[in-house]
Amino acid sequence: MRSKILFLPLAFLALTLIGACGKKLPSEQVLESVVGAMCKKLVTCQPSAMPNEEFCQSAMKVALEKGKKLPKVSATQEQLDTCLKGIADAECGNLLGKEPPKGCGFLK
């Protein structure tokens, strides 16, 4: 009987974790994370154009607000983590190309 009692909370925890892994994050959270990662990389790649991350994030925010329509993106935490790693690992010359960085296909 005791093993059944221990099994139920473990089963519930497993189901909760599995459900959370596939849950889509809010678009604003995804965009904020991607912009943060891009700015961190841009400051490293182009220090004369982007003096610091705060300047970059502020400039990106203004550009997005001027467009009035924020792009709607959808990603799970796993997809976002893969994208953020792709941005961090990207070659500077490939960062601002027509294609999103590796792992960021959901940005198309």
N, C-alpha and C positions, 0 to 999 in steps of 0.2 A: 504494500500500500504506500509506503514511504517513497518508493521509487516513482510511483505515479504522480505523487504530489510534486516531486522535484522536476519531473518531466514537463508538466504543464507550463510552469514559468519559462523554462528553457525553450519550449516550442513557441510560446507567445513572443519571446524575444527574437527568435529566429525569423518569425513571420514579420515582425515589425522592421527588422533590419532589411529584409528582402524587399519589403514594400517601400522603404525609404530610399533604397538604391535606385529604383526606377522612377521615383517621383520627379516631375519637372520643377525646376526652380523658377521663381518669378523673373520675368524678363529684365526688370530693373537690376536685380541682383547679378544676373549673368552679364549684362552690359557693364555694370560697375566693376566687376572683377576683370573682365577683358580689357577695359580701358586702363585699369590700374596696371595690369601686366604689360600692355603695349607701351604705356608711358615709362615704366621702369626700363624696358628694353630700349626705347627711343632715346632716353637720357644717356644710356650707355653707348648707343650707336651714333647719335648725333648731338653731342654735348653743346655744340655752338647753336644749334637750332632749338634745342630743348634744355634750358639751363637746369631745371629740376623737375621732379615728378609733380609737384603741386601746380607749377605753371602749366605743364602738359595737361593734367587733368582738368584744370580750369578752362583751358583753351578748347579741349574736347567737349566739355559740358556746354560751353557757349555755342559751339558749332552745332551740337545736337539740338539745343534749344531753339536756335535760329531756324532749323529745319522744321520746327513745330511738331513733327511726327517722329517720335523715337522709334527706331526699328524694333519690331517684336521678334525676339529670338527665344527659342525654347531649347533647354538642355537639362540633362540630369546632372547631379553632382559629379558623377564619374566622367561624363562628357566634358564638363567644364574643367575638371582637373587635367584631363588629357590635353585640352586646348591650351590651358595656362602653361603646361609643360612645353607644348609645341612652340608657344610664343617665346618662352625663356630660352629654348634651344635653337631658335631660328637664326639663320645667318642675317646679319644686318642688311645686306643687299636684297634679301628676299622678304623682308618684313612688311614692306608697303606695296607689294605686288598686287596684281589683279586677283590672285587666288589667296584665300585666307591661309594662315600658317597651318602646318600639319596638325591634325586633330581638331581643327576649328571649322569643319565642314558645315556645322549648323549655322554659321554666320552668313552663308550665301543667301 
